[in-house]
Amino acid sequence: MATLVCFHAHPDDEAITTGGLMRKASDAGHNVVLVVATSGEQGEVQPDSLSPGEELWQRRVTEVAESAEILGAKPPLFLGYEDSGMMGESSNDNPSCFWKADVQEAATKLAAILSDVEADVLTIYDEHGLYGHPDHIQVHHVGLQAARLAGLEAVFEATSNRTEAITNIEALRTRIEANNGDVSELPDPSEFEDFGVAEQDLAYVIDVSEQIEHKRASLRAHKTQVSEQSFFLDTTDAEFADLFGREWFAIPGQRGTGGPAKVEFLPGLETA
């Protein structure tokens, strides 16, 4: 039995990039630990998703606890920073936000968790945080430094296959348009040009199709952030499986690997 630690920026980030791996690892008998840098204070709130007087961060903490349970993880741990918002927003200047955090200080907090849970494998994000979010970029830097401090070598970047994402979005738009459907809620393929990592630079791909129901349920747990009309949920089961039934990982500092190798688990999680 090994211990997998997935380090994420906000509640709900865990669902898409590592939700399948987390559930798959749990089903295989591994310990799964979710660490979240912030409580997601800057998230956009879905209508009527909060109770009167309830703060967003309070509900998001509850939502991510529900998601973690669905994914087979232990109750989530938090580093205690505030959400920085999108790049360039005034919230980036909040001295308590994760983007402003001292990397060494935050890494020391995470390293203590890694040592305490006896982590064998750590997932972070790629160097541009999938799509340039400041907190995601900070997860990359803090995660790498924490692994150094804890003496942990098995570190992998949870990311997306940019090449496949563009292909899938184009195909989905074509299918919907062919049925005279509305594609206004779907992202344009051009939005993915700086998204994730190109296929030739990825190291591993994991089939999580058997965990796809848990992955979708974990997304639904984040009701303040994800509506049933969103790009993530307003798809058929088959479409959702096509889009999110595989999870992609790169190795820090290694690019041009020639494309992802298909693996059952990341190195360090192969055997229970």
C-alpha positions in Angstrom: 0.0 0.0 0.0 1.3 3.4 -1.0 0.2 7.0 -0.2 -0.8 9.3 -3.0 -1.0 13.1 -2.2 -2.8 15.3 -4.7 -2.0 19.0 -4.2 -4.5 21.4 -5.6 -5.2 25.1 -5.6 -8.9 25.4 -4.9 -11.9 23.2 -4.0 -13.1 21.6 -7.3 -9.7 21.5 -9.0 -9.2 17.9 -7.8 -12.2 16.6 -9.7 -11.1 17.0 -13.3 -7.3 16.5 -13.3 -6.9 13.8 -10.7 -10.4 12.7 -9.7 -10.1 9.4 -11.6 -6.6 8.6 -10.3 -7.7 9.3 -6.8 -10.6 7.0 -6.9 -8.6 4.4 -8.8 -5.8 4.5 -6.3 -8.3 4.2 -3.4 -10.0 1.3 -5.0 -6.6 -0.4 -5.3 -6.0 -0.1 -1.6 -3.8 3.0 -1.5 -4.1 5.9 0.9 -5.2 9.0 -0.9 -4.7 12.4 0.6 -6.0 15.7 -0.8 -4.2 18.9 0.1 -5.8 22.2 -1.0 -3.9 25.5 -0.9 -6.9 27.8 -0.6 -10.6 27.8 0.3 -11.7 29.2 -3.0 -12.9 32.6 -1.8 -12.8 34.2 -5.3 -14.9 31.6 -7.1 -17.9 32.7 -9.1 -21.1 31.6 -7.3 -23.9 29.8 -9.1 -27.3 31.3 -8.5 -29.1 30.2 -5.3 -26.3 27.9 -4.3 -25.6 29.6 -1.0 -27.7 29.8 2.1 -28.5 33.3 3.5 -25.5 34.7 5.4 -23.2 31.8 4.3 -19.8 32.7 3.0 -18.6 31.1 -0.2 -15.5 29.7 1.3 -17.5 27.9 4.0 -19.6 26.1 1.4 -16.6 25.3 -0.7 -14.9 23.6 2.2 -18.0 21.5 2.7 -18.2 20.7 -1.0 -14.6 19.6 -1.3 -15.0 17.3 1.7 -17.9 15.7 0.0 -15.9 15.4 -3.2 -13.0 13.8 -1.4 -15.2 11.2 0.1 -16.6 10.4 -3.3 -13.1 10.0 -4.6 -12.0 7.7 -1.8 -9.7 10.3 -0.2 -9.3 11.2 3.4 -10.8 14.5 4.6 -9.0 17.3 2.8 -6.2 19.2 4.4 -5.7 23.0 3.8 -2.6 25.1 3.7 -4.6 28.1 4.9 -4.1 30.7 2.1 -6.8 32.7 0.4 -7.8 32.4 -3.3 -5.9 34.8 -5.5 -8.5 35.1 -8.3 -7.6 35.1 -11.9 -4.3 36.6 -13.2 -4.3 40.4 -13.3 -7.2 40.9 -10.8 -6.9 43.1 -7.8 -7.2 40.1 -5.6 -3.7 39.1 -6.7 -2.5 41.8 -4.3 -4.1 40.4 -1.2 -1.2 39.7 1.2 -3.0 36.6 2.4 -3.5 35.1 -1.0 -1.6 32.1 -2.2 0.0 34.0 -5.1 1.7 36.3 -2.6 2.8 33.5 -0.3 6.5 33.0 0.3 7.3 29.8 -1.6 9.7 28.4 1.0 7.2 29.1 3.8 4.3 27.4 1.9 6.6 24.5 0.9 7.6 23.9 4.5 3.9 23.6 5.4 3.3 21.1 2.6 6.5 19.2 3.3 5.4 18.7 6.9 2.2 17.1 5.6 4.1 14.9 3.1 6.3 13.6 5.9 3.4 13.2 8.3 1.4 11.0 5.9 4.5 9.3 4.6 3.8 10.3 1.0 5.1 8.1 -1.8 3.7 10.0 -4.8 2.8 13.7 -5.2 0.8 15.3 -8.0 1.1 19.1 -8.7 0.4 21.1 -11.9 2.6 21.9 -14.9 4.7 25.0 -14.9 2.0 27.3 -16.3 -0.8 25.9 -14.0 -2.8 24.3 -16.9 -4.1 27.6 -18.1 -2.2 30.4 -16.3 -4.1 30.7 -13.1 -1.7 32.3 -10.5 -2.7 29.8 -7.7 -2.1 26.9 -10.1 1.3 28.2 -11.0 2.1 28.6 -7.3 1.1 24.9 -6.7 3.7 23.9 -9.2 6.5 25.9 -7.5 5.5 25.2 -3.9 4.9 21.5 -4.7 8.4 21.0 -6.2 10.1 22.7 -3.3 8.0 20.8 -0.8 9.0 17.5 -2.4 12.7 18.6 -2.2 12.3 19.4 1.5 10.6 16.1 2.2 13.0 14.0 0.1 10.2 12.8 -2.2 11.3 12.0 -5.7 8.0 10.7 -7.3 6.4 14.0 -8.4 4.2 14.3 -11.4 2.4 17.2 -13.1 -1.3 16.7 -13.4 -2.2 18.4 -16.7 -4.3 18.1 -19.8 -3.5 16.8 -23.3 -3.7 20.0 -25.3 -3.6 18.2 -28.6 -6.5 15.9 -27.7 -8.5 18.7 -26.0 -8.5 20.8 -29.2 -9.6 17.7 -31.2 -12.3 16.8 -28.8 -13.8 20.3 -28.5 -13.9 20.6 -32.3 -15.6 17.2 -32.6 -18.1 18.0 -29.9 -19.0 21.4 -31.4 -19.5 19.6 -34.8 -21.9 17.0 -33.3 -24.0 19.6 -31.5 -24.2 21.9 -34.5 -25.2 19.0 -36.7 -28.2 18.5 -34.4 -29.0 22.3 -34.5 -27.8 22.5 -30.9 -26.5 25.5 -29.0 -22.7 25.6 -28.7 -22.5 29.1 -27.0 -21.6 27.5 -23.7 -18.8 25.5 -25.2 -15.2 26.9 -25.3 -13.7 27.8 -28.6 -10.8 25.5 -29.7 -8.6 28.6 -29.9 -8.9 29.0 -26.1 -6.8 25.8 -25.7 -3.7 27.0 -27.5 -1.9 27.7 -24.2 -3.8 25.0 -22.3 -2.1 22.0 -20.6 0.8 20.3 -22.3 1.2 19.2 -25.9 0.9 15.4 -26.4 4.5 14.9 -27.4 5.6 16.4 -24.0 3.5 14.2 -21.8 4.8 11.2 -19.9 1.8 9.2 -18.8 -1.9 8.6 -19.5 -4.2 6.7 -17.2 -7.5 5.2 -18.2 -10.0 6.2 -15.6 -13.1 5.2 -17.5 -14.1 2.7 -14.7 -14.1 5.7 -12.3 -15.9 8.1 -14.5 -19.2 8.0 -12.5 -17.3 8.9 -9.3 -15.4 11.7 -11.2 -18.7 13.2 -12.4 -20.3 12.9 -9.0 -17.3 14.7 -7.4 -17.9 17.6 -9.9 -21.5 17.7 -9.0 -20.5 18.0 -5.3 -19.2 21.5 -6.2 -22.6 23.0 -6.7 -21.5 26.6 -6.1 -19.1 26.3 -9.0 -20.5 23.8 -11.5 -24.0 24.0 -12.8 -25.8 21.3 -14.7 -25.7 23.6 -17.7 -21.9 23.9 -17.6 -19.5 22.6 -20.2 -18.5 19.9 -17.7 -21.9 18.5 -16.9 -24.2 19.4 -19.9 -23.0 16.4 -21.9 -24.2 12.8 -22.3 -22.5 10.1 -20.2 -20.6 9.0 -23.3 -19.4 12.5 -24.2 -18.3 13.0 -20.6 -16.4 9.7 -20.7 -14.8 10.7 -24.0 -13.7 14.1 -22.6 -12.6 13.1 -19.1 -12.0 9.3 -19.1 -8.3 9.7 -19.2 -5.9 11.7 -17.1 -2.6 13.1 -18.2 0.7 13.6 -16.4 4.1 15.1 -17.2 7.4 14.8 -15.4 8.8 18.1 -14.1 11.6 19.4 -16.2 11.1 16.7 -18.9 9.5 17.6 -22.2 9.8 16.1 -25.7 9.2 12.5 -24.4 7.5 11.6 -27.7 4.0 11.1 -26.2 2.4 9.6 -23.1 3.0 6.0 -22.1 -0.1 4.1 -21.0 0.1 3.1 -17.4 -2.2 1.6 -14.8 -0.8 3.8 -12.1 1.9 6.4 -11.8 5.3 5.0 -10.8 5.3 4.4 -7.0 1.6 3.4 -7.0 1.9 0.2 -9.1 1.4 -2.3 -6.3 -0.8 -2.1 -3.2 
